[in-house]
Amino acid sequence: MRIIYRGVYAGFPAAALHTGDLAYATDLLVLFISDGTNWVAYRDYPDYQGEKRGVYTPAEWAAFEGEDITIFGTDAPMDFGESVITTYTVPPGRTLYIVRYSASVRGFLEADNNRFLYIWFRLRDVTGAIVYVSIPANIGVGDNLAIPVVIPENHQLEMRTWNDGTDNCVLEHLVGGYEI
């Protein structure tokens, strides 16, 4: 048995179904099996390696398939009001699901760590003109998202972190997730 399709349920193939073909509905988070004519929700999990494994979350499955992605940006030394910008364009035919983000600031020199280390972090879809996160922070900010931020194909993601405190600092940010 193998998964012959992964994607939205409405796009499942209808022709040339073979009994036992598997398909994963990414919009429903459900595994389906073909009875030769129709797609039926799969109620058991195959015992591929001699033990029952259960169901992977979409993020776990993406890591297993090597579709996980981390986008990272950093720059130094940054003065007050300067920012580091990192962009990423989602490839055609793919969708980016962001499940975590973080941003931080630290002094460029050890003596700079005694100053005010404030940042402002923004995560947005430039193409769709949607701001998902816009937040100030002291030293750093981050979150693991229960519901992923979805960036469609050909849209440009932008992460931007401003130095909102003092000069001579290192700004860093990242988003992590998966593409399918």
Phi, psi and omega in degrees: 000143178212154176279118182265348182207140171225127180161197182288146186302321182297340182262007181302141177292145181248333184271152173058040176286139175245142178302129179098351175298142180248148175217143181248121179273104182292335179280335182254348184057043182229140175267134180242152176235144180273136173264013181102337180233318185236164172266130182236137178304131183279128186253354179228164181243128184298148183261068187297321188240028174087003177210146178287132183253338183089204184247136174277145168289162178304321180293318178296318179296317179297320177295318179298320181276355181078024180259005179287155187213140173232129179246124190230145175215146178206156175198151179197158343283144182246134179267171178306131178086346178281159182218158171253133182238131176233129179239155178210128177258125180292128182296155176302140179081002181239159174230133179264129176247113180267125182246352177203154174212158174202156176211146181208165177221144174213159180295143178291320173246158181305320180296334181287344180289347178273359181268180178283115183251085179246146177224166170231128182243137177225136176237123183212158172265105183296316183296316181273358181054047180240126175263120181268323180221133172212105192212137173275159180204154172255110180080314180187167180207152177185164180199147167261125188268130177291324176243122184296150167280128185253122178246116184288169179304147177066005175271149180259124175269139176230129169251135179220130178235123179260145168279112184249014184236280187224179181272179176056061178228165175251124178256137178220147173207159176203154168233150178225150179176218182207159178238134173223000000 
